[in-house]
Structure formats: structure tokens, C-alpha cells
């Protein structure tokens, strides 16, 4: 789910590098690689790994449970 698309670009295969290793805490399974356009890098999403709307429903349900717990004053997050 995105808010906006700024541009659609064609990037030559030679200008695409593998996803960088960001270290712990950053999930990279949705990144296919990094493309170089002029003097800047753009993130290339791995469309096969991006969640579908059906996959988002459990996340929305979890958020609702966490919101309810917060409203009730529960200090522990819902897992």
C-alpha cells in the first residue's frame, strides 16, 4: 500500500545492485535491489513478496487488539 508514486523509471540491469545489508531491525525481504538513476539510488520493491490486501487483515486485527489494550491501560503489547 502506497500513498503516492513519484515516477516510473526504466533502469538498466547493470545499474541494479543487490539489496543492501541494513543490519538487525530492518526487514529487507521486500527489497529486490537498489537501482542507480543519475546520481541517486532508488529502492526496487520485490513485488512477489509484498503482502496482498488479504494478508493485511490479520495486521489490522492485531492493531485493533493493541489499541483496545492501550485504551484499557494494559502496559503489555498484544502478541
Helices and strands as residue ranges (DSSP letters): G 13-15, E 16-17, E 31-37, E 40-45, H 53-71
